Amino acid sequence: MLINVYKITMKKEKLTIKVLIENDQVFTDEFNLNQKVQVIVNKISADLKIDAEGRELRHENGEPIEDFTKTIEDINIQDVECLRFFKKSTKPDRDKGFA
């Protein structure tokens, strides 16, 4: 008699996400995979009382996350990934030269 054994894998629905902010501030919380990235930004802003305007969110590897309307799963944020949420830096104008 042949018996089929199936391994059932459950998809993890919640992720722990850590976010670094300048001045050694760290934000850590759990989020659902189906939540929008904007939820992360809103929660950071509320909890740390910082303005999200003029900031950029980046993956641990430095890749920018630009579309906050996509879900955490769509953007491919991983469990225990450490994101960065820093003020945008302006690049110097190359035509002006250096001081």
C-alpha distances in whole Angstrom, upper triangle without the diagonal:
4,6,10,13,16,19,22,26,29,32,35,37,40,42,45,47,50,54,57,60,63,65,62,61,57,55,51,49,46,45,43,41,43,46,49,50,54,52,52,56,57,56,57,61,61,60,62,65,65,65,63,65,66,63,60,56,54,51,51,51,54,53,55,53,55,54,53,52,49,46,45,42,44,46,43,45,42,41,44,46,50,52,56,58,61,65,65,67,70,70,74,75,75,79,81,80,80,82
4,7,10,13,16,19,22,25,28,31,34,37,39,41,44,47,50,53,57,60,62,59,58,54,52,48,46,43,42,40,38,39,43,46,47,50,49,49,53,54,53,54,57,58,56,59,61,61,62,59,62,62,59,56,52,51,47,47,47,51,49,51,49,52,50,50,49,45,42,42,38,40,42,40,41,39,38,41,43,47,48,52,55,58,61,61,64,66,66,70,72,72,75,77,76,76,79
4,6,10,13,16,19,22,25,28,31,34,35,38,41,44,47,50,54,57,59,56,54,51,49,45,43,40,39,36,35,36,40,43,44,47,46,46,49,51,49,51,54,54,53,55,58,58,59,56,59,59,56,53,50,48,45,45,45,48,47,49,47,49,47,47,46,43,40,39,35,37,40,37,38,36,35,38,40,44,46,49,52,55,58,59,61,64,64,68,69,70,73,75,74,74,77
4,6,10,13,16,19,22,25,28,31,32,35,38,41,44,47,50,54,56,53,51,48,46,42,40,37,36,33,31,33,36,39,41,44,43,43,46,47,46,48,51,51,50,52,55,55,56,53,55,56,53,50,46,44,41,41,42,45,43,45,43,45,44,43,42,39,36,35,32,34,36,33,35,32,32,35,37,40,42,46,48,52,55,55,58,60,60,64,66,66,69,71,71,71,73
4,7,10,13,16,19,22,25,28,29,32,35,38,41,44,47,51,53,50,48,44,42,39,37,33,33,30,29,30,34,37,38,41,40,40,43,45,43,44,48,48,47,49,52,52,53,50,53,53,50,47,43,42,38,38,39,42,41,43,41,43,42,41,40,37,34,33,29,32,34,31,32,30,29,32,34,37,39,43,45,49,52,53,55,58,58,62,64,64,67,69,68,68,71
4,6,9,13,15,19,21,24,26,29,31,35,38,41,44,47,50,47,45,41,39,36,34,30,29,27,25,27,30,33,34,38,36,36,40,41,40,41,44,45,44,46,48,49,49,46,49,50,47,44,40,38,35,35,36,39,38,39,37,40,38,37,36,33,30,29,26,28,30,27,29,26,26,29,31,34,36,40,42,46,49,49,52,54,55,58,60,61,64,66,65,65,68
4,6,10,13,15,18,21,23,25,28,31,34,37,41,44,46,43,42,38,36,32,30,27,26,24,23,24,28,30,32,35,34,33,37,38,37,38,41,42,40,42,45,45,46,43,46,47,44,41,37,35,32,32,33,36,35,36,35,37,36,35,34,31,28,26,23,26,28,25,26,23,22,25,27,31,33,37,39,42,46,46,49,51,52,56,58,58,61,63,62,62,64
4,6,10,13,15,18,20,23,26,29,32,35,39,42,44,41,39,36,33,30,28,24,23,21,19,21,24,27,29,32,30,30,34,35,34,35,38,39,38,40,42,43,43,41,44,44,41,38,35,33,30,31,32,34,33,34,32,35,33,32,31,28,25,24,21,23,25,23,23,21,20,23,25,29,31,35,37,40,43,44,47,49,50,54,56,57,60,61,61,61,63
4,6,9,12,15,16,19,22,25,28,32,35,38,40,38,36,32,30,26,24,21,20,18,16,18,22,24,26,29,27,27,30,32,30,32,35,35,34,36,39,39,40,37,40,41,38,35,31,30,27,27,28,31,30,31,29,31,30,29,28,25,22,20,17,20,22,19,20,17,16,20,22,25,27,31,33,36,40,40,43,46,47,50,52,53,56,58,58,57,59
4,6,9,12,14,17,20,23,26,30,33,36,38,35,33,30,27,24,21,18,17,14,13,15,18,21,23,26,24,24,28,29,27,29,32,32,31,33,36,36,37,35,37,38,35,33,29,28,25,26,27,30,28,29,27,29,28,27,26,23,19,18,15,18,20,18,18,16,15,18,20,24,25,29,31,34,38,38,41,44,45,49,51,52,55,57,56,56,58
4,6,9,11,14,17,20,23,27,29,33,35,33,31,27,24,21,19,15,14,11,10,12,15,18,19,22,21,21,24,26,24,26,29,29,28,31,33,33,34,31,34,35,32,29,25,24,22,22,24,26,25,26,23,26,24,23,22,19,16,14,12,15,17,14,14,13,12,15,17,21,22,26,27,31,34,35,38,40,42,45,47,48,52,53,53,53,55
4,6,8,11,13,17,20,23,26,30,32,29,27,24,21,18,15,12,11,9,8,11,14,17,17,20,19,18,22,23,21,23,26,26,25,27,30,30,31,29,32,33,29,27,23,23,20,20,22,25,24,24,22,24,23,21,21,18,15,13,11,15,16,13,13,11,9,12,15,18,19,23,25,28,32,33,35,38,40,43,46,47,50,51,51,51,53
4,7,10,13,16,19,23,25,29,31,29,26,23,20,17,14,10,8,6,6,8,10,14,15,18,16,16,19,20,19,20,24,24,23,25,28,28,29,26,29,31,28,25,22,22,20,21,23,25,24,24,21,23,21,19,19,16,12,11,10,13,15,13,12,12,10,13,15,18,19,22,23,27,30,31,34,37,39,43,45,46,49,50,51,50,52
4,7,9,13,16,20,22,26,28,25,23,19,16,13,10,6,5,4,6,9,10,13,14,16,14,13,17,18,16,17,21,20,19,22,24,25,26,24,27,28,25,23,20,20,18,18,21,23,22,22,19,22,20,18,18,16,12,10,10,14,15,13,11,10,8,10,13,15,16,20,21,24,27,29,32,35,37,41,43,45,48,49,49,48,50
4,6,10,13,16,19,23,25,22,20,16,14,10,8,5,5,6,7,10,11,13,12,15,13,12,15,17,15,16,19,20,18,20,23,23,24,22,25,26,23,21,17,17,14,15,18,19,19,19,17,20,19,17,18,16,12,9,10,13,13,11,9,7,5,7,9,11,13,16,18,21,25,26,29,32,34,37,40,42,45,46,45,45,46
4,7,10,13,16,20,22,19,17,13,10,7,6,4,6,9,10,14,13,15,13,16,14,11,14,16,13,14,17,18,16,17,21,21,23,21,24,25,22,20,16,16,14,14,17,19,19,19,17,20,20,18,19,18,15,11,13,16,15,13,10,8,6,5,8,9,11,14,16,20,23,25,28,31,33,36,39,41,44,44,44,43,45
4,7,10,13,17,19,16,14,10,8,6,6,6,7,10,11,14,12,13,11,14,12,9,12,14,12,11,15,16,14,15,18,18,20,17,21,21,18,16,13,12,11,11,14,15,16,16,14,17,17,15,17,16,14,10,12,15,13,12,8,8,6,5,6,6,7,11,12,16,19,21,24,27,29,32,35,37,40,41,40,39,41
4,7,10,13,15,13,11,7,6,4,7,9,11,14,15,17,16,16,13,15,14,10,12,14,12,10,14,15,13,13,17,16,18,16,20,20,16,15,12,12,11,10,14,14,16,16,15,18,19,17,19,18,17,13,16,18,15,14,11,10,9,6,6,5,6,9,10,14,17,19,22,25,27,30,34,35,39,39,38,37,38
4,7,10,12,10,8,6,5,6,9,11,12,16,16,18,16,16,12,14,13,9,10,13,11,8,12,14,12,11,14,13,15,13,16,16,13,12,9,9,9,9,13,13,14,14,13,16,17,15,18,18,17,14,17,18,15,15,12,12,12,10,8,5,5,5,7,10,13,16,18,22,24,27,30,32,35,35,35,34,35
4,7,9,7,6,5,7,9,12,15,16,19,20,22,20,19,15,16,16,12,12,15,13,10,13,15,13,11,14,13,15,13,16,16,12,12,10,10,11,10,13,12,15,14,14,17,19,17,21,21,20,17,20,21,18,18,15,15,15,12,11,7,6,5,6,8,12,14,16,20,22,25,28,30,33,33,32,31,32
4,7,6,5,6,8,11,14,17,18,21,22,24,21,20,16,16,16,13,12,14,13,9,11,14,12,10,12,10,12,11,14,13,10,10,10,11,13,12,15,14,16,15,15,17,19,18,21,22,21,19,22,23,20,20,17,18,18,16,14,11,9,6,5,6,9,12,14,17,20,23,26,28,31,31,31,29,30
4,5,6,9,11,15,18,21,22,25,26,28,25,23,20,19,20,17,15,17,16,13,13,16,15,11,13,11,13,13,15,13,11,12,12,13,15,15,17,15,18,16,17,19,22,20,24,25,25,23,26,26,23,23,20,22,22,19,17,13,12,9,8,6,8,11,12,16,18,21,24,26,30,29,28,26,27
4,6,9,12,16,19,22,24,28,28,30,27,26,23,22,22,19,17,19,18,14,15,17,15,12,14,12,15,15,17,16,14,16,16,17,19,18,20,18,21,20,21,23,25,24,27,28,28,26,29,30,26,27,23,24,24,21,19,16,15,12,11,10,11,15,15,19,21,23,27,29,32,30,30,28,28
4,6,10,13,17,20,22,26,27,29,26,25,22,22,22,18,17,19,18,14,15,17,15,12,15,14,16,17,19,18,16,16,16,16,17,16,18,17,20,20,21,23,25,24,27,28,27,24,27,28,25,25,22,22,21,18,17,13,13,11,11,11,13,17,17,21,23,25,29,31,34,33,32,30,30
4,7,10,14,17,19,23,24,26,23,23,19,19,19,15,14,16,14,11,12,14,11,8,11,11,14,14,17,17,14,15,14,15,17,16,19,18,20,19,20,22,24,21,25,25,24,22,25,26,23,24,20,21,20,17,16,12,12,11,10,11,13,17,18,22,24,27,30,32,36,35,34,32,33
4,7,10,14,16,19,21,23,21,20,17,18,17,13,13,15,13,9,12,13,11,9,13,12,15,15,18,18,15,15,14,14,15,14,17,17,19,18,18,21,22,20,23,23,22,19,22,24,21,21,17,17,16,13,13,10,10,9,10,12,15,18,20,23,26,29,32,34,37,37,36,35,35
4,7,10,12,16,18,20,17,17,15,15,13,10,11,12,9,7,10,11,8,8,12,12,14,14,17,18,15,15,13,14,14,14,18,18,19,18,17,19,20,18,21,21,19,16,19,21,19,19,15,16,14,12,12,10,10,10,10,13,16,19,21,25,27,30,33,35,39,38,38,37,38
4,7,10,14,15,18,16,16,14,15,13,10,12,13,10,9,13,13,10,11,15,15,18,17,20,21,18,17,14,15,15,14,18,18,20,19,18,20,21,18,21,20,18,15,18,20,18,18,14,14,12,9,10,9,10,12,12,15,19,21,24,28,30,33,36,38,41,41,41,40,41
4,7,10,13,15,13,14,13,14,11,9,12,12,9,9,13,13,11,13,16,17,19,17,21,23,19,19,16,17,16,16,20,20,21,20,18,21,20,17,19,19,16,13,16,19,17,17,13,13,11,10,11,11,12,14,14,18,21,23,26,30,32,35,38,40,44,44,44,42,44
4,7,10,12,11,13,12,14,11,9,13,14,11,12,15,15,14,16,19,19,21,19,23,25,21,20,17,18,16,17,20,21,21,21,18,21,20,17,18,17,14,11,13,17,16,15,12,12,9,9,11,12,13,16,17,20,23,25,28,32,34,38,40,42,45,46,46,45,46
4,6,8,7,9,10,11,9,8,12,12,10,12,15,15,15,17,19,20,21,19,22,24,21,19,16,17,16,17,20,21,20,19,16,18,17,14,15,14,10,8,10,14,13,13,11,11,10,11,12,13,13,16,16,20,23,25,28,31,33,37,39,41,44,45,45,45,46
4,5,5,9,10,12,10,10,14,15,13,15,18,18,18,20,23,23,23,21,24,26,23,21,18,19,17,19,22,22,21,20,17,19,17,15,14,13,9,8,9,12,13,12,11,11,11,13,14,16,16,19,19,23,26,27,30,33,35,39,41,43,46,47,47,47,49
4,6,8,10,13,11,11,15,16,15,17,20,20,20,23,24,24,24,22,24,26,23,21,17,17,16,18,20,21,19,19,15,17,15,13,13,11,7,5,5,9,10,9,9,10,10,13,13,16,15,19,19,23,26,26,30,32,34,38,40,41,44,46,46,46,48
4,7,9,12,11,12,15,16,16,18,20,20,21,23,25,25,24,22,24,26,23,21,18,19,18,20,22,23,21,20,16,17,14,12,11,9,5,6,6,8,11,11,11,13,13,16,16,19,18,20,21,24,26,27,30,33,35,38,40,42,45,46,47,47,49
4,7,8,7,9,11,12,12,14,16,17,18,20,21,21,21,18,21,22,20,19,16,17,17,19,22,22,20,18,15,15,13,10,9,8,5,6,8,10,11,12,11,13,14,16,16,17,16,18,18,21,24,24,28,30,33,36,38,40,43,44,45,45,46
4,5,6,8,9,10,12,14,15,16,17,19,20,19,18,15,18,19,17,16,13,15,15,18,20,20,18,16,12,12,9,6,6,5,4,6,9,9,9,12,11,14,15,17,16,17,15,17,16,19,21,21,25,27,29,33,35,37,40,41,41,42,43
4,5,5,7,9,10,11,13,15,16,17,18,17,16,13,15,16,14,12,10,11,12,15,17,16,15,12,9,9,8,5,6,6,6,6,9,9,8,11,9,13,14,15,14,14,12,13,12,16,17,18,21,24,26,30,32,34,37,37,38,38,40
4,5,5,6,9,10,10,12,14,15,16,15,13,10,12,14,13,12,10,13,14,17,20,18,17,14,11,10,9,5,6,8,9,9,13,13,12,14,13,16,17,18,17,16,14,14,12,15,16,17,21,23,26,29,31,34,36,37,38,38,39
4,5,5,6,9,10,10,12,14,15,15,14,12,15,17,15,14,12,15,16,18,21,20,19,17,13,14,12,8,9,10,9,9,13,14,13,15,13,16,16,17,16,16,14,15,14,17,18,20,23,26,29,32,34,37,39,40,41,41,42
4,6,5,6,9,10,11,12,13,13,13,11,14,16,13,12,10,12,13,15,18,17,17,15,12,13,12,9,11,12,10,9,13,14,12,14,11,14,14,14,13,12,10,12,10,14,16,18,21,24,27,30,33,35,38,38,39,38,40
4,6,5,6,9,10,11,11,10,10,7,10,12,10,10,8,11,13,16,18,17,16,14,11,12,12,8,11,12,12,12,15,16,14,16,14,16,17,16,15,14,11,11,9,11,13,15,18,21,24,27,30,32,35,35,36,35,37
4,6,5,6,9,10,10,10,9,8,11,14,12,13,12,15,17,19,22,21,20,17,15,15,14,10,12,14,14,14,17,18,17,19,17,19,19,19,18,17,14,14,12,14,15,17,21,24,27,30,32,35,38,38,39,38,39
4,5,5,6,8,9,10,11,10,14,16,14,15,13,16,17,19,22,21,21,19,16,17,17,13,15,16,15,14,18,19,18,19,16,18,17,17,17,15,14,14,12,15,17,19,23,26,29,32,34,37,40,40,40,40,41
4,6,5,6,8,8,9,8,12,14,12,12,11,14,15,17,20,19,19,17,15,16,17,13,16,17,16,15,19,20,18,19,16,18,17,16,15,13,12,11,9,12,14,16,20,23,26,29,32,34,37,37,37,36,37
4,6,6,5,5,6,6,10,12,11,13,12,16,18,19,22,21,21,18,16,17,17,14,17,18,18,17,21,22,20,22,19,21,21,20,19,17,14,13,10,12,13,16,19,22,25,28,31,34,36,36,37,36,36
4,6,5,7,9,10,13,16,15,16,16,19,21,22,25,24,24,22,20,20,20,16,18,20,20,19,23,24,22,24,21,23,22,21,21,19,17,17,14,16,16,19,23,25,29,32,34,37,40,39,40,39,40
4,6,8,11,12,15,18,16,17,16,19,20,21,25,24,24,22,20,21,22,18,20,22,21,19,23,25,23,24,21,22,21,19,19,17,16,16,14,16,17,20,23,26,30,33,35,38,41,40,41,40,40
4,6,9,10,14,16,14,16,15,18,20,20,23,22,23,21,20,21,22,19,22,23,22,21,24,26,23,24,21,22,22,20,19,17,15,14,12,13,14,18,20,24,27,30,33,35,38,37,38,36,37
4,7,9,12,15,14,16,16,20,22,23,26,24,25,22,21,22,22,19,22,24,23,22,26,27,25,26,24,25,25,23,22,20,18,16,13,14,14,18,20,23,27,29,32,35,38,37,37,36,36
4,6,9,11,10,13,14,17,20,21,23,21,22,20,19,19,20,17,20,22,22,21,25,26,23,25,22,24,24,23,21,19,16,14,11,11,11,14,17,20,23,26,28,31,34,33,34,33,33
4,5,8,8,11,13,16,20,21,24,21,21,18,17,17,18,16,18,21,22,21,25,25,22,25,22,25,25,24,22,20,17,15,11,11,10,12,15,18,21,24,26,29,32,31,32,31,32
4,6,6,8,10,13,16,19,21,18,18,15,14,13,14,12,15,17,18,18,22,21,19,21,19,22,23,22,20,18,14,12,9,9,9,11,14,16,20,23,25,28,30,30,31,31,32
4,6,9,11,15,18,21,22,19,19,15,14,13,14,13,16,18,20,20,24,23,20,23,22,25,26,25,23,20,17,15,11,10,8,9,13,14,18,21,23,26,28,28,29,29,30
4,7,10,13,17,19,20,17,17,14,14,12,15,14,17,19,21,21,24,23,20,23,22,25,26,25,22,20,16,14,10,9,6,6,9,11,14,17,19,22,24,24,25,25,26
4,7,10,14,16,17,14,14,11,11,11,13,12,16,18,19,18,22,21,18,20,18,21,23,21,19,16,13,10,6,5,4,5,9,11,14,18,20,23,26,25,26,26,27
4,6,10,13,14,11,10,7,8,8,11,11,14,15,17,16,19,18,15,17,15,18,20,19,16,14,10,8,6,6,6,6,9,12,14,18,20,23,25,26,27,26,28
4,7,10,11,9,9,6,5,7,10,9,13,13,14,13,15,15,12,13,12,14,16,16,13,11,7,6,5,7,9,9,12,15,17,21,23,25,28,29,29,29,31
4,7,8,5,5,4,5,8,11,11,15,14,15,13,15,15,11,12,10,13,15,14,11,9,6,5,7,8,11,11,13,16,17,21,23,25,28,29,29,28,30
4,5,5,5,6,7,11,13,13,16,14,14,11,13,13,9,9,7,9,12,11,8,7,5,7,9,12,15,15,17,19,20,24,26,27,31,32,31,31,33
4,5,7,9,11,14,16,16,20,18,17,14,15,16,13,12,9,10,12,10,6,5,5,7,10,12,16,16,18,21,21,25,27,28,32,33,32,31,33
4,6,9,11,14,17,18,21,19,19,16,17,17,13,12,11,12,14,13,10,9,9,9,13,14,17,17,18,20,20,23,26,26,30,31,30,29,32
4,6,9,12,15,16,19,18,19,16,18,17,14,14,12,14,16,16,12,10,8,8,11,11,14,13,14,16,16,20,22,23,27,28,27,26,29
4,7,9,12,14,17,15,16,14,16,14,11,11,11,13,16,16,13,12,10,10,12,13,15,14,15,17,17,21,23,24,27,28,28,28,30
4,6,9,11,14,13,15,14,15,14,10,12,12,14,17,17,14,13,10,9,10,11,13,11,13,15,16,20,22,23,26,27,27,28,30
4,6,7,10,10,11,10,12,11,7,10,10,13,16,16,13,13,10,10,10,12,14,13,16,18,19,23,24,26,29,30,31,31,33
4,6,9,9,12,12,14,12,9,13,13,16,19,20,17,16,13,13,12,13,14,12,15,17,18,22,23,25,28,29,30,30,33
4,5,6,9,10,13,10,8,12,13,16,19,20,18,18,15,15,14,16,17,16,19,20,22,26,27,29,31,32,34,34,36
4,5,8,9,12,10,9,12,12,16,18,19,17,17,14,14,13,15,16,16,20,21,23,27,29,31,33,34,35,36,38
4,7,9,12,10,10,13,14,17,19,21,19,20,17,18,17,19,20,20,23,25,27,30,32,34,36,37,38,39,41
4,7,8,6,7,10,11,15,17,19,17,18,16,18,17,20,21,21,24,26,28,31,33,34,37,38,39,40,42
4,5,5,6,9,9,12,14,16,15,17,15,17,17,21,22,23,26,28,30,34,35,37,40,41,42,42,44
4,6,5,6,6,8,10,13,11,13,12,15,15,19,21,22,25,27,29,33,35,36,39,40,41,41,43
4,5,5,6,8,10,13,13,15,14,17,18,22,24,25,28,30,31,35,37,38,41,42,43,43,45
4,5,8,11,13,16,15,17,15,18,19,22,24,23,26,28,29,33,35,36,39,40,41,41,44
4,6,9,12,15,12,14,12,14,15,18,21,20,23,25,26,30,31,33,36,37,38,38,40
4,6,10,12,10,13,12,15,17,20,22,22,25,27,28,32,33,34,38,39,39,39,41
4,7,9,7,9,9,12,14,17,20,21,23,26,27,31,33,34,37,39,39,38,40
4,6,5,9,10,14,16,19,23,23,26,29,30,33,36,37,40,41,41,40,42
4,5,9,11,15,17,21,24,25,28,31,32,36,38,39,43,44,43,42,44
4,6,9,13,15,19,22,24,26,29,31,34,37,38,42,42,42,41,42
4,6,10,13,16,20,21,23,26,27,31,33,34,38,39,38,37,39
4,7,10,13,16,18,20,23,25,28,31,32,36,36,35,34,36
4,7,10,13,15,17,20,22,25,28,29,33,33,33,32,34
4,6,10,11,13,17,19,22,25,27,30,30,30,29,30
4,7,9,12,15,18,21,24,26,29,29,29,28,30
4,6,9,12,15,18,21,23,26,26,26,25,26
4,6,9,13,16,18,21,24,23,24,23,24
4,6,9,13,15,18,21,21,21,21,22
4,6,9,12,15,18,17,18,17,19
4,6,9,12,14,14,15,15,16
4,6,9,12,12,12,12,15
4,6,9,8,9,9,11
4,5,6,7,9,12
4,5,6,8,11
4,6,9,12
4,7,9
4,7
4
